[in-house]
Amino acid sequence: MPLAARIDVAPSGWTAALAGIARAVASAKSVGAPAGTEGFEGGDAARVAAEALLSGERRAVFLGNEAVRHPQFAALHALAQWIATETGATLGFLTEAANTVGGYIAGALPKQGGANAQAMLESPRKAYVLLNTEPEFDAADPQKALAALAQAGTVVVLSPFRSEAAMQYADVILPVTPFTETAGTFVNCEGLPQSFNGVVRALGESRPAWKVLRVLGNLLDVTGFDYDSAEAVRVEVLAGPVAPQLSNATDAPIRVSAPAANGIERIADVPIYHADPIVRRAESLQLTAAARRAQQVALSADLFAGLGIQSGDPVRVTQGEGSVVMPGVLESTLPANTVRVPAATPAAMSLGAMFGTVKVEKAVDLSAGQKPAATAGAA
């Protein structure tokens, strides 16, 4: 895909970069720039991007998974929405997973007085129920998630798999089936429901998760747990038209932050073959090139040169109280002073949040008898 302009900045500079494009759009149209973007003028690349959006025949602004996971996502969303509106573009999202929209349609969001997953982990609860999630891999900050689970009085895990980590924090593990052994419905990013049936019988005494939850609700005399089939659940969730419920609009205020002045920043994508419990356990997928890349630390050109290493040399990344040693490789497209340490991997369990500052240094290769090298940078 040919590019008209490319802006590479560390995560702390993402809101500032979008603010620069917004101000370039405002200048080209002779309209007022959005409040909160004052002082964040973009360079030539921002002007080229603005011109392309204003003159293009079919225009769209998309936010990807990295943006959705970003601590300043609300501001990124608001800026992208302003740019799309002013340029006549469509605003869209590259969704996190196949049923992301289905989760919204089903109401899997905190209600009045409720809390989202991040809030539940930042303010630890007495008890947790985990459904088809492995916090050591799936949480944005695995160390915070594991600490919250460790202090809980009760942790109930509903999962098709028994993991080593779960054996440490779970008090009860209830075996539920993967999606291949039950009926259900996905709602794709266009709002189209796609139903399916299980392709094989449930293994052993495992049961579809909706059945386990129904029985738990019945035992606790909770209303709304009277479903007899997955179809009954689908009929209720999709009782009304789906399309009117789909909206990418936000009323979040625009708050732009200046890029970090110093420190090395972590970029943490979720590799394709580490995205869920099934692919993480697929031995064949873990032998692919994509999976092997997830076991490396990718360094920007300036850091790679500063460490004085060769491709594959061991590199230590420290974040907070945790650290990990992985082979270091050059990724020339990374912004300066950044490292890519993938999330959702066994190595990433030792680190903190997906975004933040880290310390990077050449590690000692005991097999080669090397001495420690100087640190390239610190938080």
Secondary structure, DSSP 8 states (H G I E B T S, - for coil): ---S------GGGHHHHHHHHHHHHHHHHT----TT-TT----HHHHHHHHHHHH-SS-EEEE-HHHHHSTTHHHHHHHHHHHHHHHT-EEEE--SSTTHHHHHHTT-S--TT---HHHHHHS--SEEEEES--HHHHSSSHHHHHHHHHH-SEEEEEES---TTHHHH-SEEEEB--GGGS-EEEE-TTS-EEEE--SS---TT-B-HHHHHHHHHHHTT-TT----SHHHHHHHHTSS-SGGG---------------SSSEEEE----GGGSSHHHHT-TTGGGSHHHHHTTSEEE-HHHHHHHT--TT-EEEEEETTEEEEEEEEE-TTS-TTEEE--SSSTGGGGS--SSEEEEEEE---TTTT-----EEE--
